[in-house]
Amino acid sequence: MKRKALFLLCTVLAAGTVMYGCGAQNVNTASSNISESTSQAESQTVSETSSEVSEEPVNDNITLTDTTYETEHIKLVYPTVSQMDDASVEEKVNQLIETSNQLGSKQYSGTANLEGTVEVTFLDGETLSLIYRWTLTNPEENAGYPATYLHSLVIDLKTGEQKHFNDYASIYNVYYQFRYGLYQIVTDNSESDTTARVTIQNLLRNGTVSTDKLATADYPLSEAFPPSLYGYVTQDKIGLLIPVSDNIGGSIQVEFDRKDVAKTE
């Protein structure tokens, strides 16, 4: 009888040990599942955060240095770009800048003096906008001198390609602004402003300024001197250079508010 009782007691204890072991295993498994889920969630959060942080600014170290081309009668100062993220794109950008700069000296001949400077109207990591200004002076002749010619260039710094006017401006919005006089003449002289507005109205009437001409502004890179219809950008404005054939070396520089004429994706 004592042996039977002892045997039953051992059996019960053994069963309890097995059940406890299974329970402990289940608890460990559940704990492991929770731990894995938490780890996956944390990993996903870290990954998302890492993805957001990894978007670094483009060309945030870009610098411009003046380069001078000079001969007996010619002096041209233009910028050279350095420290871009992509060396091959940087080379394309500098080629574009230099090619535009050569337009002045290519069309120049004679005894007059040609001086050229380049104004940077806008620069961020994605876009560079320039206005070239060439001035002819002649100490031997007064007629027609000095004469100033304007040219502009907008470059996509992500690709190294030229951006044309209709890449960043809505042609129809620009034309609407022209038709209703909703633009600013870049001049400090009110008389010149009035004259320029009358001239632009005449250019609209004879078709020199039209949606078709605006759509092809800057394209292709013209070798004419002075050039026709070239655009540029600033922080808040989109500008356009309009040659005036009846004035020697004349150009009208107009600007529109970006919010009114910028091209939307």
Secondary structure, DSSP 8 states (H G I E B T S, - for coil): -HHHHHHHHHHHHHHHHHHHHHHHHHHHHHHHHHHHHHHHHHHHHHHHHHHHHT---TTTT-EEEEEEEE-SSEEEEEEEEE--S-HHHHHHHHHHHHHHHHHHHHT--SS-EEEEEEEEEEE-SSEEEEEEEEEEE-SS--TT-SEEEEEEEEEETTTTEE--HHHHB-HHHHHHHHHTT-SEE--S-HHHHHHHHHHHHHHHHHTSS-HHHHHTTT-S----SS-SSEEEE-SSEEEEEEEETTSTTEEEEEEEEHHHHB---
